[in-house]
Amino acid sequence: MDYQDIIYEVRGPAAWITINRPEKYNAFRGITCEELIHAIGKAGWDKSIAAIVLTGAGQKAFCTGGDQSAHDGAYDGRGTIGLPVEELQSLIRDVPKPVIARVNGYAIGGGNVLVTCCDLAIASATAMFGQVGPKVGSVDPGFGTALLARAIGEKKAREIWMLCRRYSAQQALEMGLVNTVVPPDELDAEVERWCMEIHALSPTAIAIAKKSFNLDSENIRAISAMGMQALSLFYQTEESREGVKAFLEKRPPKFR
């Protein structure tokens, strides 16, 4: 597969997958999701790969979720909402390798959900986290809500979704959303250090451990499937369309 929106490279024992849309703050469209699915699957079943690193190009953003310029009642790809996000999120959990989020900037909206789905997360001190869905007439009703609540607690997860605030890397560390925070110029070295530690361990033991962690929250996959069906209907409403229109016009939305 010739990639347009991502970069795939092998660095030592790890596959690095980079969303390469810095001009869009690494927001994903339909083809981006397809390429991520292909690349994660490729790395996940390559026995020479010990870990998968997921990140974004440039210094400003890890990922800011769905590209609103590719959204007109649905996104521009396949799947329930025009993006195969359920498949992407599930694949991150299903591949038998640790997936590490290298968070180099904004992890907002669907980007924050990707961090939640990854097994581990290493953040630059300049990273920012948060949700934006209710500001643009959207939500991630599955892993983005239920799994987030398991990771950081019900009250904090509800705060993130119901207020749409921004959180610093240090705050993300304190709430348990990321594993560690390092200065920006030390981010790559720290990620590579974690990959090397993983490489020294039993791949089968890690695969079993990962699967056993995931089984405890496997019901969230079904929640996501049902939630995305509801979201596809919501996207057809004037309320949701107003959120997208206001975002593109750079003005406050008028939901009421």
C-alpha positions in Angstrom: 0.0 0.0 0.0 1.4 3.4 -1.0 0.7 5.8 1.9 -0.5 9.3 1.3 -1.4 10.5 4.8 1.0 8.5 7.0 4.6 7.6 7.2 5.7 4.0 8.1 9.2 3.3 9.2 11.0 0.7 11.3 13.4 2.0 13.9 15.3 -0.8 15.6 12.7 -3.2 17.2 9.7 -0.8 16.7 7.5 0.3 13.9 6.9 4.1 13.9 3.6 5.1 12.3 3.2 8.9 11.9 0.1 10.7 10.8 1.6 13.1 8.2 -1.0 15.9 8.0 0.6 18.7 10.0 -1.2 21.4 8.0 -4.4 19.9 9.4 -3.0 19.4 12.9 -2.8 15.7 12.0 -6.6 15.3 11.8 -7.7 12.2 10.1 -10.0 11.7 7.1 -11.2 8.5 5.5 -7.9 7.6 3.8 -5.9 8.3 6.9 -7.9 5.8 8.9 -7.5 3.2 6.1 -3.7 3.7 6.0 -3.5 3.5 9.8 -5.4 0.3 9.8 -3.2 -1.2 7.2 0.1 -0.1 8.8 -0.9 -1.1 12.4 -2.0 -4.5 11.0 1.3 -4.9 9.1 3.4 -4.1 12.2 1.2 -6.0 14.6 1.7 -9.3 12.9 5.4 -8.8 12.0 7.4 -11.1 14.3 10.4 -8.8 14.1 8.5 -5.9 15.6 8.4 -5.6 19.3 6.4 -2.4 19.7 4.4 0.0 17.6 4.8 3.8 18.0 1.9 6.0 17.0 2.5 9.7 16.6 1.9 12.8 14.5 4.2 14.9 12.2 5.6 18.2 13.3 5.7 19.7 16.8 2.1 21.1 17.1 -0.1 18.0 17.1 -0.3 14.3 17.8 -3.8 14.1 16.4 -6.9 16.3 16.6 -9.5 13.7 15.5 -11.7 13.8 12.5 -11.0 16.4 9.8 -14.0 18.7 9.9 -13.3 19.9 6.4 -14.1 16.4 5.2 -17.4 16.2 7.2 -20.7 17.0 5.6 -23.3 15.0 7.5 -20.8 12.2 7.4 -17.0 11.9 6.8 -15.5 11.0 3.4 -14.7 7.3 3.9 -16.5 4.1 4.8 -18.0 2.9 8.0 -21.0 3.9 10.1 -20.0 7.6 10.3 -17.9 7.7 7.2 -14.7 6.9 9.1 -13.8 3.3 10.2 -12.8 4.5 13.6 -14.3 1.5 15.4 -12.1 -0.7 13.3 -9.0 1.5 14.0 -9.6 1.7 17.7 -10.3 -2.1 18.0 -7.1 -2.9 16.0 -4.9 -0.9 18.3 -6.3 -3.2 21.1 -6.2 -6.4 19.0 -2.7 -6.5 17.7 -0.4 -8.6 20.0 2.2 -5.8 20.4 2.2 -2.8 22.8 1.1 0.3 20.9 2.8 3.4 22.4 1.3 6.9 21.8 4.2 9.4 21.3 2.2 12.5 22.2 4.1 15.5 20.7 1.5 18.2 20.8 -2.3 18.5 20.7 -4.2 15.2 21.5 -7.7 16.6 21.1 -11.0 14.9 20.2 -10.3 11.6 18.3 -6.6 12.1 19.0 -7.3 11.9 22.7 -9.3 8.7 22.1 -6.3 7.2 20.3 -4.2 8.0 23.3 -6.8 6.3 25.5 -6.8 3.2 23.3 -3.1 2.8 23.1 -1.4 0.5 25.6 1.1 3.1 26.8 1.5 6.9 26.3 4.6 9.0 26.5 4.0 12.8 26.3 6.1 15.8 25.6 5.8 18.5 28.3 4.2 20.7 25.7 1.4 18.2 24.9 -2.2 19.2 25.4 -5.2 16.9 25.9 -9.0 17.2 25.8 -12.3 16.6 24.0 -14.0 18.9 21.5 -17.0 16.8 20.3 -19.8 18.7 22.0 -18.4 21.9 20.6 -18.7 20.6 17.0 -21.9 18.5 17.4 -20.1 15.2 17.9 -19.1 12.6 20.5 -17.1 9.3 20.6 -19.7 7.0 22.3 -17.6 4.0 23.1 -13.9 3.7 23.7 -13.7 7.5 23.9 -16.1 7.6 26.8 -16.4 4.2 28.6 -12.7 3.2 28.3 -11.7 6.7 29.3 -13.8 6.4 32.4 -12.0 3.1 33.3 -8.7 4.7 32.8 -9.1 7.9 34.7 -12.3 7.5 36.7 -16.0 8.4 36.0 -16.1 11.9 37.4 -12.9 13.1 35.5 -14.0 11.5 32.2 -17.4 13.1 32.5 -15.7 16.5 33.2 -13.6 16.1 30.1 -16.6 15.4 27.8 -19.1 17.7 29.4 -16.9 20.8 29.7 -14.4 20.4 26.8 -11.5 21.9 28.7 -7.8 21.5 27.8 -5.4 19.7 30.0 -1.6 19.9 30.2 0.7 16.9 30.0 1.3 17.1 33.7 -2.4 17.0 34.4 -2.8 14.1 32.0 -0.1 12.3 34.0 -1.7 13.0 37.3 -5.1 11.6 36.0 -3.5 8.5 34.6 -4.0 9.2 30.9 -0.3 9.0 30.1 2.6 7.1 31.7 5.3 9.7 31.7 6.1 13.3 30.6 9.5 14.4 29.3 11.0 17.6 27.8 10.3 17.9 24.1 13.9 17.3 23.1 13.9 14.0 25.1 10.7 12.6 23.7 12.2 10.4 20.9 14.9 9.0 23.2 12.4 8.1 25.9 10.1 6.4 23.4 13.1 4.4 22.0 14.1 3.5 25.5 10.7 2.0 26.3 10.7 0.1 23.0 14.1 -1.4 23.8 12.8 -2.5 27.2 9.8 -4.2 25.6 12.1 -5.8 23.0 14.0 -7.6 25.8 10.9 -9.3 27.1 8.9 -12.3 26.0 6.6 -11.3 23.1 4.2 -14.1 23.9 3.9 -13.2 27.5 3.2 -9.6 26.5 0.6 -10.6 24.0 -1.2 -12.7 26.5 -1.0 -9.9 29.1 -2.4 -7.4 26.6 -5.3 -9.7 25.6 -6.1 -10.3 29.3 -6.2 -6.6 30.0 -8.5 -6.0 27.0 -10.9 -8.8 27.8 -12.0 -7.0 31.0 -13.3 -4.1 28.9 -14.3 -6.0 25.7 -17.9 -5.1 26.1 -17.0 -1.5 25.2 -16.5 -2.7 21.6 -20.3 -3.4 21.5 -21.1 -0.1 23.2 -19.0 1.6 20.5 -20.9 -0.1 17.7 -24.2 0.9 19.0 -23.0 4.4 19.8 -21.7 4.9 16.3 -25.1 4.0 14.9 -26.7 6.7 17.0 -23.9 9.1 16.0 -24.6 8.6 12.3 -28.2 9.6 12.9 -27.1 12.6 15.0 -24.9 13.8 12.2 -28.0 14.3 10.0 -29.5 16.8 12.4 -29.4 20.6 12.2 -27.8 20.7 15.7 -24.8 18.6 14.6 -24.5 20.4 11.2 -24.4 23.7 13.1 -21.4 22.5 15.1 -19.4 21.7 12.0 -20.5 24.8 10.2 -19.5 27.0 13.2 -16.1 25.3 13.4 -15.3 25.9 9.7 -16.5 29.5 10.0 -14.5 30.0 13.2 -17.4 31.3 15.2 -19.2 30.1 18.4 -22.0 27.5 17.6 -25.6 28.3 18.2 -27.0 25.0 19.4 -30.1 26.4 21.1 
